[in-house]
Amino acid sequence: MNLEKEKLSLREAQKLVLLSQRLPGIKATGSSVNATLETIEHLGYVQIDTISVIERAHHHTLYNRNPRYQSSHLDTLVADKKVFEYWSHAAAYLPMEEFRFSMPRKHAIATGKQKHWFKQDDSVMQWVLDRIKNEGPLMAKDFDKKGVKPGEWKTAPKKQALENLFMQGDLMIKERVNFHKVYDLTERVLPPAIDTTLPTEMEQGKFLVKKYLQTNGLGKLSEMTYLLKNIKPAVTNALNLMLETSEIKEIQVDKTDYYVLPESLELLNQPLSRKKLKILSPFDNLLIQRKRTKEIFKFDYLLECYVPQHKRKHGYFTLPILWDGKLVARMDSKADRKKGILNILQLTLEPDLKKIEEFSSALKKELQAFMKFNSCKSIRLHKTIPLGFKKEFERSYPNLMP
């Protein structure tokens, strides 16, 4: 019996991952907001982030897959109860159709089987819950003074209580007002027909395996359980069963073993748009696991906003650039929205990028759209590595400011 695994070249693996991630974007029919919903349902989550030197990560990630994306789409989809906020590997927008698979974590926290990072104070939590039950949706600032004696239940405990109630499933985020969370009782937020049955361990494990492989093309156990607590045994059991039933198969890429859905391999017969360039968010689903990005795309990426300034190599908020099916450059950017200028503080080309002229042409085209996405009217390029690329770029880019 021949047990040798099927092999994919690194280039084939990269293509499979990108097509599964729907990058550099696909044409969608129907309304633009429905295209956004379909993107979230396909990806399974879109990470929320507060950094706003350019358009926030959740908007950026969706924009790169839906060119018609508008920032109002998320508010619309939350109001229509099509998506909701909870925790994936981090805070995220999730599809409402998959709500029940958020419940095991909530149940584990509520029953004390899983620790949350805030200490639980039952009296504060009950007080917060009662106020929302009686008064309706509230924000954290609504608890600052009203009904609280001097020195009692100050800001930090109140926010901790809200977060604990949210994480264990008693509260949901009904909406955001100027990016501030508005909490309400879960039963008042959920659509009436939503399935709220708690998945079995095997159901949860199979869901995580299938979802990961559908959206990422191929994956390992460590990637499927990335930052998910107490889930490794369930995913391991699911992988073993799905291998036995041929729902998944094992393949090898660059001497590394991965799991894949057999039907996903059919994507390799589809074309990949290599000429189109995309400027990615550091929190894009494609990039969020840095070790995986290095293994599959040979792109060693570190988000340096958490690094002391004097130790930064590429910049505060560096955006990886996808082109020709590869990650070929990184761009540290900051939008000056008052002046309408998109500042490219540093543009660094990867050493193995050879098709400089073709890359430059694709970058100029995408920058026109990216500038508008960030509410800017012009672009200022400050520095490039290599230095010689700056002069070439300045000569041929009409919107570039001195």
N, C-alpha and C positions, 0 to 999 in steps of 0.2 A: 504493500500500500504506500503510495507516494504522499508523504505528509509535508512536502516542501511548500512553503507559503508563496502566494502570488506576490510578485515584486512590482512596485511602481518606481519610476525614476523620480528624482527630486522635482524636476520640472512638472511631471504629471501630478505629483502630490500637491504642489503649489497651485496648479490649475484647478484641481478638485476642491481644495480649500476655498479658493476665491469664488468659484461658481456656487459653492454651497453657501457662502457668505453673501452672495449677490453683490459682489464687487467686481468691477467698478460701477455697478448700477444696472438695472434692467428697466425696460419700458413697461409701464403698467397701464392697463385700461381702467375705465371708470373714473370716479371722482378722486381728487388728490388726497382727501382725508381717508378714503377707503384704501388707497394705496399705502398710506402710512400705517393704518391698522394691519393690513396684510403683512407689511414688513415686520411689525412688532410680533405678530403671531408666528411668523416664520422664524425670527431670531430667538424668540422665547423670552428675551429680556433686553432692555436698553438701559445702560447704567446712567444714573443721575449724578451730576457733579456740580459743585457750586462755583468753581473757578470760571471767571468770565472775562479774561483778557482777550479772548475771542468768544464767539457764540458758544454757549454752554454745550457740554459733551453730548447730552441726550438729543439736543437739536442737531448737532453736527453729525452724529452717527446716522440719524434718520435722513438727513439731507443728502448724504452721500449715496443712499440707496433709492431715494425718491426725489428726483430733481424738482418736483412740484411741491415739495414740502414747505409748510408754513409753521412757524412756532405756535400758532393758535391751535394746530391740530391736536396736540396733546391735551390741552384744556377741553377741547370738544369731545375727545374720546373718553376722558375721565368723566365728564358730565353725562355722556351717553352710556356710561357704565360698560364700556368696551375694553378698557384697560384699567389697571389699578396699581398703586404703589405698594411695594413690599421689598423684601430682601431676597436677592439672588446670591451671588458671591459678595454683593454690595447693594446699596440702595438702588432700586431700579423700577422702571415701568414694566409691568407684566401683562400678558393677555388675560382678560377676564375668563375666557373659555378654559383656561388652565388653572383656575382659582384653587380647586381642591388639592392640587399638588403643592400649594403653599401651606397647607394645613398641618402636615406632620411636624414642621419646625415650630409652628404656633402651639401645637398640642404639647410638644416636648418642653417648651418654655413655660407654658401654663401649669404643667404638672411637676415642674422642678427637675425633669430629667435632663434638661439642657440649660446651662447657665447663660444669662444675658449679661452684658457688661455693666449694667446698672444694678445696684442693690435694690431689692424690692421692699417698699414700705407700704404694707397693706392698707393702713389707714389713709395715707395720702392718695393712693391709687383709687380707693373707694370714693373719697371725696371728689376727686377729679371726674370719675365715672358718673357719679350722681349729678354733678353740675351739667355735664354734657347731656345726660339723659333728660334733665329737667329744662335746660335752657336752649338746647339745640347745638349745632356745630360751633366749636370754639377754637381759637388759636392759643398758642402758648402765652402770648402777652395778655390774654383775657384772664389769666390766673394770677397776675402780679400782685394785686391788692384786694380785689373784691372778695369779701368773705374770709379774709385771712387776718389773724391777729398779728400785731407787730412782732417781728422776730420769728414768726411761725411759717413753715413751708415756703421758704424763699424760692427764688428763681430756679436754682439747680434741682432741688427735689421735685418741684412741679414738672419740670421738663423731663426728668427721669421717669416720673409716674406716667406721663403721656407716652413716652417711648416704650416703657414696659407694657402698657396696655395695648399699644399698637403692635408690638412684636408678638405678644401672646394671643392676638386676634380679637380682643374686645373692641378695639377701635380701628377705623380705617381713615385714610386721608380722603376727604370728600372733594377737596379742590385745593389749589394754592392761590394766594393773593399776594402779589409782588414777591413770589417765590416762598412765602411763609405758608406752612402747612395748616390746613383747617381740618380738625378732627371731628368725627361723628361716630355714633354707634355702628358697628359692623352691620347689624340687621337693617339699618336705615340706608346703608350705602349699597349693599349687594342687590343685584337685580333678582326679582322673585323666583325665576326658574333655574337659578344657578345650582349646580351640583355641589353640595357641601358634605358629601360622605368622605370619611377619612380613608385614604388609600391604604391598602395593605403594604407591607414592606416590599413584597415582590412587585406590586403595581408601581410603587414609587421608584424602585430600582430600574425597572424596564422603561419607565417614562424618562428618567434622566439619561439613560443610555441612548434611547432612540432620538430624543430631542437633541442631544449633543451631537450625535453623528449626522443627523439631518442638516444641522446648521453649520457644522464645522468640517464635514467631509470625512474626516478620519480622526481617531483619538485614542488616548491611553486611559487606563483607570485613573491615574493621578490627575489627568486633565478633566475627566468627568466629575470628579469629586473636589475640584479646586475650591478651597475655602468653604466647603460645606461640611458642617460638623456631624459626626456620628452617622454618616451615610455610606461609608466605604463597604461595610459588610453587605448591605442591601444591593449596592451596585455590583459588587463582586459576584453575588449569587445570580443576579440578573444576567450578567455577562456569560456566566457558565451555562445557564439555561438557554440563552439566546444562541450561543454557539452550537449547542446540541440540536436545536430546532432549526438551525441554518438561517435564523433571522439576521444574524451578523456573521461576518467572516474575519479572519485574520489576514493581514497583508504586511509586507515589509517595505520600508522606505529607508534607504541609506543605512542599512543594517539595524534599523529600529523597528520593533513590532508595533502595529496599530490595529485597531478594530475599525470596521467599515460596514455600512449597510450595502448588501449586494447591488441594490437598485441605484445607489449613489454612484457606482462606477460607470453607469451609463452617461453621467454628466461629461465624462471625458470625450464623448463623441460630439459634444456641443462646442461651438467656438467661444473663445475668451477674447474680449475686447482689450487688446494689448496697447492700442494707440491712445486710448482714453486715460487720462491722469486723474488721480484723486488725492486730495490733501486730507489726511485722516486725523481724527481725534486720538489723543493718547489713550482714551478709554473706549475706543472702538472695539466691538466684539472680536474683530480679527486679531487685535494686539494685546488683549488684556492679560494673557498669560505670556510673560516675557521669555520664559525658558522655551516654550513652544515656538514662539516667533523666531528665536535664534536657531532652533533645530531645523525648522521647515524652511524659513526664508533666509537663514544665515544673516540675520539682522539683529545686532546686539543693541537693544534699546533700553534706555533708562530715562524716566521722567525726572528731570533735574530740578523741578520746583521745590522738591524736598531736600535738595543738596545745597549746602552753603554756597553763596554766590561765587566766592573765590575758587571753588572747586568745580564749577560748571564748565563743561567742555562745549556743549552745543546750545545752551540757553535755558531760560526759565521754563517755558512751555513749548517744547519742541514737537512739531507735528510731522509724523512720518509721511513720506510721499510714495504712493503706489503708482507704478508705471511699467509697462511691458511685462506685466505679470509678476513683478518683483518690487521689493521695497528698496528704492534707489537713492533717496535723499531725505533730509530732515530740515524743517523750517521753523525757526523760533519767531513767533508772530505776536503782535499786540495791536488791537484795534483801538484807535483814538476816535471814538464815535463823535465827540464834540467837534473835532476838526474834519471828520470824514476821511481819515487817513488810515489805511492798513499798513502798519509798519512791519516789514520783514527785517527783524533785527539781525538774524544770521541764517543764511541758506547754505547748508553743508551737503555736498554731493558725496555719495559713497565712492571709495577708491576704484571699485570695479565697474563704475558707470562709464561706458564707452561711447554710446550714441548721443553725444552731447547736443548736437544740433537738433535732433529729433525730440530729445527730452525738453530742450528749451522751448521749442514750438508748442509742445503739449502743455507745458507749465504755464506759458503765457495765456493760452486759451482758457485753462481752468481757473487761473487767477482772476479773470474778468468776472466769472460767476461767483467765486469765493469772496471777492471784494464786496459785491452786492449782498451776498448772504450775511456779511458782517456789518451791513449798513454803512459802508464806506464808498467814497467816490473816486479815490485815487490811492496809489501805492507808493511807498517809499522803501527802497532797498538799501539797507545800511552796510551789510557785509556779506561776502560769500567766501566759501572755502571749496575749491581753490580760489585765490584772489582774482585770478584772471577771468573767471566766469562773470564777474560783476560788470566789467566793461562791455563784454559781448551782449549781456542781457540788457543793459541800459540803452545800447544803440538801437535795439529793435523793439523795445516795449513802449508804446505810445503814452500809457497812463502813468509812467514812472516819474516820481518827483525827485528833484535833485536833493 
